């Protein structure tokens, strides 16, 4: 996956997390548990994408002469 695609996916995940956090505040109590579980999974995926993007931006180490 290219850096641009990872960044786009990360942006979409961040938007979805923010939207779901807002919905949880106004959701009826019987729906909150399922929404909280989905939020937990979205946050995990967002963090995984963020780590992938951060790892892609790190330049490779230079080769050391022997």
Biopython code that builds the backbone (N, CA, C, O; Angstrom):
import numpy as np
from Bio.PDB.StructureBuilder import StructureBuilder

atoms = [
    (1, "UNK", "N", (0.850, -1.173, 0.000)),
    (1, "UNK", "CA", (0.000, 0.000, 0.000)),
    (1, "UNK", "C", (0.897, 1.239, 0.000)),
    (1, "UNK", "O", (1.882, 1.299, 0.736)),
    (2, "UNK", "N", (0.553, 2.217, -0.823)),
    (2, "UNK", "CA", (1.357, 3.426, -0.894)),
    (2, "UNK", "C", (1.082, 4.330, 0.310)),
    (2, "UNK", "O", (0.076, 4.181, 1.003)),
    (3, "UNK", "N", (1.984, 5.250, 0.534)),
    (3, "UNK", "CA", (1.838, 6.179, 1.665)),
    (3, "UNK", "C", (0.557, 6.989, 1.509)),
    (3, "UNK", "O", (-0.144, 7.236, 2.490)),
    (4, "UNK", "N", (0.254, 7.395, 0.306)),
    (4, "UNK", "CA", (-0.948, 8.199, 0.067)),
    (4, "UNK", "C", (-2.212, 7.414, 0.424)),
    (4, "UNK", "O", (-3.131, 7.961, 1.033)),
    (5, "UNK", "N", (-2.258, 6.151, 0.051)),
    (5, "UNK", "CA", (-3.435, 5.322, 0.364)),
    (5, "UNK", "C", (-3.552, 5.094, 1.865)),
    (5, "UNK", "O", (-4.656, 5.109, 2.410)),
    (6, "UNK", "N", (-2.431, 4.882, 2.533)),
    (6, "UNK", "CA", (-2.451, 4.701, 3.989)),
    (6, "UNK", "C", (-2.954, 5.975, 4.652)),
    (6, "UNK", "O", (-3.764, 5.919, 5.577)),
    (7, "UNK", "N", (-2.475, 7.124, 4.180)),
    (7, "UNK", "CA", (-2.896, 8.402, 4.758)),
    (7, "UNK", "C", (-4.394, 8.631, 4.546)),
    (7, "UNK", "O", (-5.079, 9.109, 5.450)),
    (8, "UNK", "N", (-4.906, 8.295, 3.361)),
    (8, "UNK", "CA", (-6.340, 8.450, 3.098)),
    (8, "UNK", "C", (-7.155, 7.550, 4.013)),
    (8, "UNK", "O", (-8.161, 7.977, 4.580)),
    (9, "UNK", "N", (-6.720, 6.308, 4.157)),
    (9, "UNK", "CA", (-7.428, 5.364, 5.023)),
    (9, "UNK", "C", (-7.400, 5.841, 6.474)),
    (9, "UNK", "O", (-8.399, 5.740, 7.186)),
    (10, "UNK", "N", (-6.254, 6.358, 6.908)),
    (10, "UNK", "CA", (-6.131, 6.889, 8.267)),
    (10, "UNK", "C", (-7.092, 8.054, 8.475)),
    (10, "UNK", "O", (-7.740, 8.144, 9.518)),
    (11, "UNK", "N", (-7.188, 8.936, 7.500)),
    (11, "UNK", "CA", (-8.106, 10.070, 7.590)),
    (11, "UNK", "C", (-9.552, 9.588, 7.719)),
    (11, "UNK", "O", (-10.303, 10.092, 8.554)),
    (12, "UNK", "N", (-9.936, 8.625, 6.902)),
    (12, "UNK", "CA", (-11.302, 8.102, 6.960)),
    (12, "UNK", "C", (-11.585, 7.429, 8.301)),
    (12, "UNK", "O", (-12.675, 7.572, 8.854)),
    (13, "UNK", "N", (-10.610, 6.703, 8.817)),
    (13, "UNK", "CA", (-10.794, 6.061, 10.121)),
    (13, "UNK", "C", (-10.945, 7.098, 11.230)),
    (13, "UNK", "O", (-11.768, 6.932, 12.130)),
    (14, "UNK", "N", (-10.147, 8.171, 11.167)),
    (14, "UNK", "CA", (-10.263, 9.227, 12.177)),
    (14, "UNK", "C", (-11.642, 9.877, 12.131)),
    (14, "UNK", "O", (-12.242, 10.145, 13.173)),
    (15, "UNK", "N", (-12.145, 10.130, 10.922)),
    (15, "UNK", "CA", (-13.473, 10.713, 10.778)),
    (15, "UNK", "C", (-14.551, 9.783, 11.333)),
    (15, "UNK", "O", (-15.482, 10.229, 12.003)),
    (16, "UNK", "N", (-14.418, 8.504, 11.052)),
    (16, "UNK", "CA", (-15.393, 7.519, 11.536)),
    (16, "UNK", "C", (-15.371, 7.418, 13.060)),
    (16, "UNK", "O", (-16.422, 7.310, 13.691)),
    (17, "UNK", "N", (-14.173, 7.453, 13.653)),
    (17, "UNK", "CA", (-14.053, 7.404, 15.116)),
    (17, "UNK", "C", (-14.736, 8.616, 15.734)),
    (17, "UNK", "O", (-15.488, 8.480, 16.699)),
    (18, "UNK", "N", (-14.482, 9.793, 15.190)),
    (18, "UNK", "CA", (-15.100, 11.015, 15.727)),
    (18, "UNK", "C", (-16.619, 10.969, 15.595)),
    (18, "UNK", "O", (-17.336, 11.367, 16.513)),
    (19, "UNK", "N", (-17.110, 10.483, 14.450)),
    (19, "UNK", "CA", (-18.548, 10.401, 14.229)),
    (19, "UNK", "C", (-19.190, 9.424, 15.208)),
    (19, "UNK", "O", (-20.244, 9.709, 15.777)),
    (20, "UNK", "N", (-18.551, 8.274, 15.401)),
    (20, "UNK", "CA", (-19.107, 7.259, 16.293)),
    (20, "UNK", "C", (-19.059, 7.721, 17.754)),
    (20, "UNK", "O", (-19.974, 7.424, 18.522)),
    (21, "UNK", "N", (-18.012, 8.439, 18.142)),
    (21, "UNK", "CA", (-17.953, 8.972, 19.513)),
    (21, "UNK", "C", (-19.115, 9.917, 19.767)),
    (21, "UNK", "O", (-19.702, 9.902, 20.848)),
    (22, "UNK", "N", (-19.453, 10.738, 18.781)),
    (22, "UNK", "CA", (-20.591, 11.641, 18.918)),
    (22, "UNK", "C", (-21.911, 10.893, 19.000)),
    (22, "UNK", "O", (-22.807, 11.285, 19.748)),
    (23, "UNK", "N", (-22.031, 9.826, 18.239)),
    (23, "UNK", "CA", (-23.266, 9.044, 18.255)),
    (23, "UNK", "C", (-23.453, 8.305, 19.572)),
    (23, "UNK", "O", (-24.579, 8.160, 20.049)),
    (24, "UNK", "N", (-22.368, 7.842, 20.159)),
    (24, "UNK", "CA", (-22.464, 7.100, 21.418)),
    (24, "UNK", "C", (-23.045, 7.984, 22.516)),
    (24, "UNK", "O", (-23.811, 7.515, 23.358)),
    (25, "UNK", "N", (-22.680, 9.263, 22.507)),
    (25, "UNK", "CA", (-23.166, 10.182, 23.542)),
    (25, "UNK", "C", (-24.688, 10.315, 23.512)),
    (25, "UNK", "O", (-25.323, 10.488, 24.552)),
    (26, "UNK", "N", (-25.264, 10.233, 22.319)),
    (26, "UNK", "CA", (-26.708, 10.430, 22.217)),
    (26, "UNK", "C", (-27.475, 9.122, 21.983)),
    (26, "UNK", "O", (-28.687, 9.151, 21.774)),
    (27, "UNK", "N", (-26.792, 7.994, 22.017)),
    (27, "UNK", "CA", (-27.437, 6.700, 21.762)),
    (27, "UNK", "C", (-28.171, 6.203, 23.002)),
    (27, "UNK", "O", (-27.788, 6.520, 24.128)),
    (28, "UNK", "N", (-29.218, 5.429, 22.792)),
    (28, "UNK", "CA", (-29.910, 4.814, 23.927)),
    (28, "UNK", "C", (-28.988, 3.802, 24.613)),
    (28, "UNK", "O", (-28.119, 3.216, 23.967)),
    (29, "UNK", "N", (-29.173, 3.600, 25.892)),
    (29, "UNK", "CA", (-28.272, 2.728, 26.657)),
    (29, "UNK", "C", (-28.139, 1.317, 26.105)),
    (29, "UNK", "O", (-27.052, 0.743, 26.176)),
    (30, "UNK", "N", (-29.192, 0.740, 25.564)),
    (30, "UNK", "CA", (-29.122, -0.634, 25.078)),
    (30, "UNK", "C", (-28.293, -0.762, 23.791)),
    (30, "UNK", "O", (-27.903, -1.874, 23.433)),
    (31, "UNK", "N", (-28.014, 0.337, 23.093)),
    (31, "UNK", "CA", (-27.199, 0.300, 21.870)),
    (31, "UNK", "C", (-25.741, 0.681, 22.136)),
    (31, "UNK", "O", (-24.875, 0.427, 21.300)),
    (32, "UNK", "N", (-25.472, 1.270, 23.262)),
    (32, "UNK", "CA", (-24.128, 1.787, 23.539)),
    (32, "UNK", "C", (-23.059, 0.701, 23.580)),
    (32, "UNK", "O", (-21.933, 0.922, 23.135)),
    (33, "UNK", "N", (-23.401, -0.467, 24.110)),
    (33, "UNK", "CA", (-22.404, -1.531, 24.232)),
    (33, "UNK", "C", (-21.892, -1.967, 22.856)),
    (33, "UNK", "O", (-20.686, -2.108, 22.655)),
    (34, "UNK", "N", (-22.803, -2.178, 21.921)),
    (34, "UNK", "CA", (-22.399, -2.575, 20.572)),
    (34, "UNK", "C", (-21.606, -1.460, 19.895)),
    (34, "UNK", "O", (-20.623, -1.723, 19.202)),
    (35, "UNK", "N", (-22.033, -0.223, 20.095)),
    (35, "UNK", "CA", (-21.326, 0.905, 19.495)),
    (35, "UNK", "C", (-19.942, 1.070, 20.114)),
    (35, "UNK", "O", (-18.983, 1.399, 19.417)),
    (36, "UNK", "N", (-19.840, 0.842, 21.407)),
    (36, "UNK", "CA", (-18.536, 0.951, 22.076)),
    (36, "UNK", "C", (-17.586, -0.130, 21.571)),
    (36, "UNK", "O", (-16.386, 0.111, 21.436)),
    (37, "UNK", "N", (-18.109, -1.307, 21.295)),
    (37, "UNK", "CA", (-17.274, -2.381, 20.750)),
    (37, "UNK", "C", (-16.780, -2.004, 19.355)),
    (37, "UNK", "O", (-15.607, -2.197, 19.035)),
    (38, "UNK", "N", (-17.664, -1.473, 18.534)),
    (38, "UNK", "CA", (-17.254, -1.028, 17.185)),
    (38, "UNK", "C", (-16.236, 0.093, 17.287)),
    (38, "UNK", "O", (-15.278, 0.126, 16.515)),
    (39, "UNK", "N", (-16.424, 1.012, 18.226)),
    (39, "UNK", "CA", (-15.473, 2.108, 18.422)),
    (39, "UNK", "C", (-14.106, 1.577, 18.822)),
    (39, "UNK", "O", (-13.083, 2.070, 18.348)),
    (40, "UNK", "N", (-14.085, 0.582, 19.686)),
    (40, "UNK", "CA", (-12.815, -0.004, 20.111)),
    (40, "UNK", "C", (-12.080, -0.605, 18.920)),
    (40, "UNK", "O", (-10.870, -0.429, 18.778)),
    (41, "UNK", "N", (-12.815, -1.315, 18.062)),
    (41, "UNK", "CA", (-12.188, -1.927, 16.879)),
    (41, "UNK", "C", (-11.710, -0.866, 15.889)),
    (41, "UNK", "O", (-10.642, -1.012, 15.294)),
    (42, "UNK", "N", (-12.490, 0.197, 15.709)),
    (42, "UNK", "CA", (-12.084, 1.277, 14.812)),
    (42, "UNK", "C", (-10.821, 1.977, 15.317)),
    (42, "UNK", "O", (-9.930, 2.307, 14.534)),
    (43, "UNK", "N", (-10.753, 2.200, 16.634)),
    (43, "UNK", "CA", (-9.569, 2.845, 17.197)),
    (43, "UNK", "C", (-8.327, 1.973, 17.027)),
    (43, "UNK", "O", (-7.238, 2.483, 16.764)),
    (44, "UNK", "N", (-8.492, 0.666, 17.176)),
    (44, "UNK", "CA", (-7.368, -0.253, 16.988)),
    (44, "UNK", "C", (-6.885, -0.211, 15.538)),
    (44, "UNK", "O", (-5.682, -0.189, 15.279)),
    (45, "UNK", "N", (-7.822, -0.199, 14.605)),
    (45, "UNK", "CA", (-7.460, -0.131, 13.186)),
    (45, "UNK", "C", (-6.801, 1.215, 12.863)),
    (45, "UNK", "O", (-5.830, 1.271, 12.109)),
    (46, "UNK", "N", (-7.336, 2.294, 13.436)),
    (46, "UNK", "CA", (-6.754, 3.626, 13.234)),
    (46, "UNK", "C", (-5.320, 3.671, 13.752)),
    (46, "UNK", "O", (-4.432, 4.202, 13.084)),
    (47, "UNK", "N", (-5.095, 3.118, 14.930)),
    (47, "UNK", "CA", (-3.748, 3.109, 15.501)),
    (47, "UNK", "C", (-2.796, 2.260, 14.667)),
    (47, "UNK", "O", (-1.624, 2.603, 14.513)),
    (48, "UNK", "N", (-3.305, 1.148, 14.130)),
    (48, "UNK", "CA", (-2.479, 0.291, 13.276)),
    (48, "UNK", "C", (-2.081, 1.033, 12.001)),
    (48, "UNK", "O", (-0.936, 0.940, 11.557)),
    (49, "UNK", "N", (-3.020, 1.765, 11.419)),
    (49, "UNK", "CA", (-2.727, 2.545, 10.207)),
    (49, "UNK", "C", (-1.743, 3.675, 10.509)),
    (49, "UNK", "O", (-0.854, 3.968, 9.711)),
    (50, "UNK", "N", (-1.916, 4.302, 11.670)),
    (50, "UNK", "CA", (-1.005, 5.390, 12.043)),
    (50, "UNK", "C", (0.420, 4.854, 12.186)),
    (50, "UNK", "O", (1.372, 5.494, 11.738)),
    (51, "UNK", "N", (0.567, 3.695, 12.801)),
    (51, "UNK", "CA", (1.892, 3.093, 12.955)),
    (51, "UNK", "C", (2.485, 2.721, 11.595)),
    (51, "UNK", "O", (3.683, 2.885, 11.363)),
    (52, "UNK", "N", (1.627, 2.215, 10.697)),
    (52, "UNK", "CA", (2.100, 1.869, 9.360)),
    (52, "UNK", "C", (2.570, 3.118, 8.620)),
    (52, "UNK", "O", (3.592, 3.089, 7.934)),
    (53, "UNK", "N", (1.829, 4.206, 8.757)),
    (53, "UNK", "CA", (2.213, 5.450, 8.101)),
    (53, "UNK", "C", (3.498, 6.000, 8.703)),
    (53, "UNK", "O", (4.379, 6.452, 7.971)),
    (54, "UNK", "N", (3.615, 5.968, 10.017)),
    (54, "UNK", "CA", (4.838, 6.456, 10.663)),
    (54, "UNK", "C", (6.034, 5.606, 10.270)),
    (54, "UNK", "O", (7.132, 6.129, 10.077)),
    (55, "UNK", "N", (5.832, 4.308, 10.152)),
    (55, "UNK", "CA", (6.917, 3.424, 9.748)),
    (55, "UNK", "C", (7.319, 3.646, 8.302)),
    (55, "UNK", "O", (8.492, 3.503, 7.957)),
    (56, "UNK", "N", (6.361, 3.995, 7.452)),
    (56, "UNK", "CA", (6.657, 4.225, 6.042)),
    (56, "UNK", "C", (7.436, 5.519, 5.846)),
    (56, "UNK", "O", (8.156, 5.660, 4.857)),
    (57, "UNK", "N", (7.305, 6.457, 6.764)),
    (57, "UNK", "CA", (7.973, 7.740, 6.617)),
    (57, "UNK", "C", (9.403, 7.737, 7.139)),
    (57, "UNK", "O", (10.168, 8.655, 6.845)),
    (58, "UNK", "N", (9.772, 6.729, 7.901)),
    (58, "UNK", "CA", (11.121, 6.664, 8.458)),
    (58, "UNK", "C", (12.084, 6.235, 7.353)),
    (58, "UNK", "O", (11.880, 5.198, 6.722)),
    (59, "UNK", "N", (13.139, 7.032, 7.114)),
    (59, "UNK", "CA", (14.080, 6.635, 6.071)),
    (59, "UNK", "C", (14.862, 5.394, 6.499)),
    (59, "UNK", "O", (15.118, 5.194, 7.687)),
    (60, "UNK", "N", (15.238, 4.563, 5.525)),
    (60, "UNK", "CA", (15.986, 3.371, 5.893)),
    (60, "UNK", "C", (17.367, 3.750, 6.431)),
    (60, "UNK", "O", (17.946, 4.752, 6.012)),
    (61, "UNK", "N", (17.885, 2.960, 7.347)),
    (61, "UNK", "CA", (19.217, 3.276, 7.883)),
    (61, "UNK", "C", (20.277, 3.110, 6.797)),
    (61, "UNK", "O", (20.150, 2.286, 5.892)),
    (62, "UNK", "N", (21.318, 3.916, 6.919)),
    (62, "UNK", "CA", (22.404, 3.843, 5.946)),
    (62, "UNK", "C", (23.234, 2.611, 6.219)),
    (62, "UNK", "O", (23.384, 2.176, 7.360)),
    (63, "UNK", "N", (23.764, 2.064, 5.156)),
    (63, "UNK", "CA", (24.607, 0.896, 5.306)),
    (63, "UNK", "C", (25.944, 1.331, 5.886)),
    (63, "UNK", "O", (26.537, 2.316, 5.446)),
    (64, "UNK", "N", (26.390, 0.611, 6.844)),
    (64, "UNK", "CA", (27.667, 0.901, 7.497)),
    (64, "UNK", "C", (28.773, 0.106, 6.809)),
    (64, "UNK", "O", (28.620, -1.094, 6.582)),
    (65, "UNK", "N", (29.885, 0.762, 6.474)),
    (65, "UNK", "CA", (30.994, 0.002, 5.880)),
    (65, "UNK", "C", (31.596, -0.946, 6.907)),
    (65, "UNK", "O", (31.615, -0.668, 8.106)),
    (66, "UNK", "N", (32.082, -2.066, 6.406)),
    (66, "UNK", "CA", (32.667, -3.065, 7.298)),
    (66, "UNK", "C", (34.093, -2.759, 7.616)),
    (66, "UNK", "O", (34.734, -3.505, 8.357)),
]
sb = StructureBuilder()
sb.init_structure("model")
sb.init_model(0)
sb.init_chain("A")
sb.init_seg("    ")
for serial, (resi, resn, name, xyz) in enumerate(atoms, 1):
    if name == "N":
        sb.init_residue(resn, " ", resi, " ")
    sb.init_atom(name, np.array(xyz, "f"), 0.0, 1.0, " ", f" {name:<3s}", serial, name[0])
structure = sb.get_structure()
